[in-house]
Structures are given as C-alpha cells and as structure tokens.
Amino acid sequence: MRVLLTLVALVVAAFLLFVTVVRPAVERGGWKELGFVIVVFVVVLLAERWARTR
C-alpha cells in the first residue's frame, strides 16, 4: 500500500510541476525561460546547502 501511495504522489507531483512550471515557461519564453527557472532552482538549493554547512 505504501508503494502505491508513493507512486500516486509522484505522478501528481510530476503533473503539477509540468502544468505550473514547465508548460507556462515554454509557452511564455521558450526553452530559455525554462532553463532560467531550472538554474534559479539549482542556485537556491545550493545556497541552502551551503548555509546549512556554515
């Protein structure tokens, strides 16, 4: 049952990510804007990790 719940959560999260981030970014600014969103996301994650190690 736990595996099923995990798979359902994964599918829902992936769908929401696609609908709210990927599709609007590509429609509005093309692949460059999507790349920018990804870069910002990675920078935030790296900054958070750096802040935790301090």
N, C-alpha and C positions, 0 to 999 in steps of 0.2 A: 504494500500500500504506500509506503514511503517513497519508493522509486516512482510510482505513478504520480504522486503529488509533486515530486521534483521535476518530472518531465512536463507536467502541465504548467508549473511555474516557469520553466524555461521557455516553453512555447509562448506563453502570454507575455513574458518579459521581452522576448525577441520581437514579437509582433508590435508591442508598444514602442520599442526602440525604433523599429522600421517606420512606423506610422508617424511618430512625433519628431524624429530626428533625421533619419536618412532621406525619406521621400521629400519632405519640405526643403531640406538643404539642397538636394539635387534639382528640384523644380525651381527654386529661387536663384541659386547661384551656381549651379552645376557642380561638378566634381571638386572644384577648387574650394567651394564653401564647405563641402563635406570634409575635405581634407583639413580645413581650418578647424572645424569642430573637433575632429579627432586629435589634432595637435594640442588644442586647448585642454581637452580631457586628459591627455597624457601628461601635460605640464602640471595640471592640478594634482594628479596622482603622485607624480614625482616630488612635487613641493610638499605634499602631505607626508610622504615617506621621509623626506629629508628633515622636516620639522619634528617628526617623531624620534629621530635618532639623535637629536640635539638635547 
